[in-house]
């Protein structure tokens, strides 16, 4: 069975959905590792409670991005990880991971890309007065939310929405869509990773 890793920096609500889906059986891969650049984040507590191995690091403990990404890569290889799933990971990936996992890294973003890329997409949406936003799942490249889209789902924006109320509806859509799309990718996309 294939293995995947989830990278997270925050509360890990999307991670929790993957934990639930993989524990039910029928998911086409094992959640082999949770990686975080914030050793105290709640996502790691969720992983530990579920018995999933974690690799947490502080970027400041490494001389540069290449150094900590090589440490991550060793952990991924040791567990036979074929796919990287970014779920609220707030750090731009560098060439070490992008080269090793090219075409096998996916991310979720709370807008209909290419609209509102980067941080604070929900705040940007409300400030722009948009009547519609959504969720985009996309492959990861060297840019910020610039990789090819895989799937999108629309979420309406109400005139009286706050960032918090909109986030609640966005999360409901994310939690439904992300595990389903990742499962299909793993089922139907053969993995050719010479680095593993």
MOFEN-V356140 format. One record per pair of residues at least 24 apart in sequence whose C-alpha atoms are under 8 Angstrom apart, sorted by sequence separation. I is the first residue (numbers start at 0). J is the second residue. D is the distance in whole Angstrom. If there is no record, write none. Layout:
I,J,D / I,J,D
This chain:
72,96,7 / 109,133,6 / 110,134,5 / 111,135,6 / 131,155,4 / 132,156,7 / 152,176,8 / 3,28,7 / 5,30,8 / 68,93,8 / 109,134,5 / 110,135,6 / 130,155,6 / 131,156,5 / 1,27,7 / 2,28,5 / 3,29,6 / 4,30,6 / 7,33,7 / 69,95,7 / 108,134,6 / 109,135,7 / 117,143,6 / 130,156,5 / 0,27,7 / 1,28,5 / 2,29,5 / 3,30,5 / 4,31,6 / 5,32,7 / 6,33,6 / 7,34,6 / 8,35,5 / 68,95,6 / 69,96,8 / 107,134,7 / 108,135,5 / 116,143,7 / 117,144,7 / 129,156,7 / 130,157,7 / 0,28,6 / 1,29,6 / 2,30,6 / 3,31,6 / 4,32,5 / 5,33,5 / 6,34,5 / 7,35,5 / 8,36,6 / 9,37,8 / 14,42,7 / 18,46,8 / 65,93,7 / 68,96,6 / 107,135,6 / 108,136,6 / 116,144,6 / 130,158,8 / 0,29,7 / 2,31,6 / 3,32,7 / 4,33,6 / 5,34,6 / 6,35,6 / 7,36,8 / 8,37,6 / 64,93,7 / 65,94,8 / 107,136,4 / 4,34,7 / 10,40,6 / 11,41,7 / 12,42,8 / 15,45,7 / 65,95,6 / 106,136,6 / 107,137,6 / 128,158,8 / 150,180,7 / 9,40,5 / 10,41,5 / 11,42,4 / 18,49,7 / 105,136,7 / 106,137,6 / 113,144,8 / 125,156,8 / 8,40,6 / 9,41,6 / 10,42,5 / 11,43,8 / 105,137,6 / 106,138,6 / 112,144,8 / 113,145,7 / 9,42,6 / 105,138,4 / 106,139,6 / 8,42,7 / 11,45,7 / 104,138,6 / 105,139,6 / 7,42,7 / 103,138,7 / 104,139,6 / 125,160,8 / 134,169,7 / 102,138,7 / 108,144,7 / 112,148,8 / 125,161,7 / 133,169,7 / 34,71,8 / 102,139,8 / 125,162,7 / 134,172,7 / 101,140,8 / 134,173,7 / 111,151,7 / 122,162,6 / 111,152,8 / 121,162,6 / 136,177,7 / 97,139,8 / 111,153,7 / 32,75,8 / 97,140,7 / 97,141,7 / 121,165,7 / 121,166,7 / 32,78,8 / 31,78,7 / 94,141,8 / 93,141,7 / 31,80,7 / 92,141,7 / 91,141,8 / 36,88,8 / 91,143,7 / 35,88,7 / 36,90,8 / 109,169,7 / 107,173,8 / 107,177,7 / 4,75,8 / 14,86,7 / 13,86,6 / 13,87,8 / 11,86,7 / 2,78,8 / 4,80,6 / 11,87,7 / 2,79,6 / 3,80,5 / 6,83,7 / 1,79,8 / 2,80,5 / 3,81,6 / 4,82,6 / 5,83,6 / 6,84,6 / 7,85,6 / 8,86,8 / 9,87,6 / 1,80,7 / 2,81,6 / 3,82,5 / 4,83,5 / 5,84,5 / 6,85,5 / 7,86,5 / 8,87,6 / 9,88,7 / 1,81,7 / 2,82,7 / 3,83,6 / 4,84,6 / 5,85,6 / 6,86,6 / 7,87,5 / 8,88,5 / 3,84,7 / 5,86,7 / 6,87,7 / 7,88,4 / 8,89,6 / 6,88,6 / 7,89,7 / 103,190,8 / 100,192,7 / 99,192,8 / 99,194,6 / 82,185,8 / 81,190,7 / 81,192,7 / 81,195,8 / 80,195,8 / 79,195,7 / 76,194,8 / 76,195,6 / 28,182,8 / 27,182,6 / 26,182,6 / 28,185,7 / 16,174,6 / 20,178,7 / 27,185,7 / 27,186,6 / 13,173,7 / 13,174,6 / 17,178,6 / 12,174,8 / 16,178,7 / 13,177,8 / 1,185,8
